[in-house]
């Protein structure tokens, strides 16, 4: 934070002039609150104020009863994800006292902030706003990674009217719902979700590459499970407009498998050629990721799609611990873990198929209670009996 900011922090009158009255008699508290906010927004410590931690301590010392500064400080504790009211009695009592004080002497705005912080720290973002489709998405992530499939289906489908209008992420939320069914071994419902929602949305005039990635991911995962998806790869829109983007390796890998499964060999070759050229010549972070991980991952996915399982495993095994760098969430990147496991199972090289149990354990560490993991383990035992 620039020195100018530290010397021009808003006091009580400054906050009032901004239309944001603070309930505190302390000018020092008001100024330190402004300083703390500026450090959070800039993601940097202000040396003049001693850094964010000291600013928060000094702010509390200036007026420990100030409502909004206290809500801010307690909210940061919850935001840090290192604690919650379930395990931290001090945090719980602090939030309860904050609610009482906000009601007693806080203004309307401060009362709302106090309530919001309480709900956040108790994990109830959707209670505050059930239409928050990103909060829906976050909860779906927790459920799928913990194997809570029936609970996840009930949650997503009972709240669909709340999150479906959030068009920016609606496709992705439908994708999450499909994952629960795929985990359960129910494949007809994901195909219906693809037909009625995911593919239709991916074909919107203003298409999103994220929607395309979700669509490709669904079909590939179903094929990994042995499902015949019919002509659905051909139902995807023109993908070539993104062939030279190379924003993330995650996107490129998904575009590549879509081209391959559609039989667009020329488009896939062009995507690969420009990806390799980008990795060699560009001077940006993603080019380095492509050099280290992305190109090998892309090649491995292509080789798997061609039935060249030994070669796919050869490409993907050395980079598997770096795949997190390509982008996407753990749930999204699971497509690569599943593909590598399948490649090792189908491989004829002992150096590859002997890695399968290790790969299954690594996947289980992220995907708790996974039925897909159980099916993969059973397939491994079938192909490679002791």
Order of alpha helices (4+ residues) and beta strands (2+ residues): alpha-alpha-alpha-alpha-alpha-alpha-alpha-alpha-alpha-alpha-alpha-alpha-alpha-alpha-alpha-alpha-alpha-alpha-alpha-alpha-alpha-alpha-alpha-alpha
